Amino acid sequence: MSAPQLEFAFRLEVNLGPIREIGASRAGHRRIVQIIGGTVSGPRASGRILNLGADWRNYLRRPDS
């Protein structure tokens, strides 16, 4: 059985807003980064990224940070 092959599909160029530190929560420290636009380009897809989303991140702070 041969290994699966990868094929380039598209490139994302995402414009991000400033990082918003929300602070501590039960799930860890919360940070939000707004997605404010961008482009998708490649042989399998193309288009615009709209100002409609965000990346919500929870992480545990290390004791030394």
C-alpha positions in Angstrom: 0.0 0.0 0.0 1.5 3.4 -1.0 1.5 6.4 1.2 -1.2 9.0 0.6 -0.2 12.0 -1.5 -0.8 15.6 -0.6 -1.9 18.2 -3.2 -2.0 21.9 -2.7 -5.6 23.1 -2.6 -5.6 26.8 -1.5 -3.8 29.4 0.5 -5.5 31.5 3.2 -4.3 35.0 4.0 -6.3 36.1 7.0 -6.4 39.7 8.4 -6.7 39.7 12.2 -7.8 42.3 14.6 -6.1 43.0 17.9 -5.9 40.3 20.6 -8.6 40.8 23.2 -7.6 39.3 26.6 -10.9 38.3 28.3 -9.2 36.9 31.4 -9.6 33.8 33.6 -12.5 31.4 33.3 -13.3 27.9 34.5 -11.8 26.5 31.3 -8.6 28.5 31.6 -7.5 31.9 30.4 -9.6 33.2 27.5 -8.3 35.2 24.5 -10.2 36.3 21.4 -8.8 37.4 18.0 -11.3 38.8 15.5 -11.1 37.8 11.9 -11.5 41.0 9.9 -11.0 39.8 6.3 -8.6 38.2 3.9 -8.4 36.1 0.8 -8.5 32.4 -0.3 -6.5 31.6 -3.5 -5.5 28.4 -5.2 -6.4 25.8 -7.8 -9.3 24.3 -5.7 -10.8 27.4 -4.1 -10.8 31.2 -4.3 -12.7 34.0 -2.6 -12.8 36.5 0.2 -12.8 36.0 3.9 -15.6 38.1 5.5 -15.5 40.0 8.7 -17.8 37.5 10.4 -15.7 35.4 12.8 -13.1 35.1 15.5 -10.7 32.6 17.0 -11.6 31.9 20.7 -8.8 30.4 22.6 -8.6 29.0 26.1 -5.3 28.1 27.6 -3.8 27.3 31.0 -1.3 29.8 32.2 2.0 28.4 33.4 2.9 29.3 37.0 6.0 31.2 35.8 4.2 33.5 33.3 
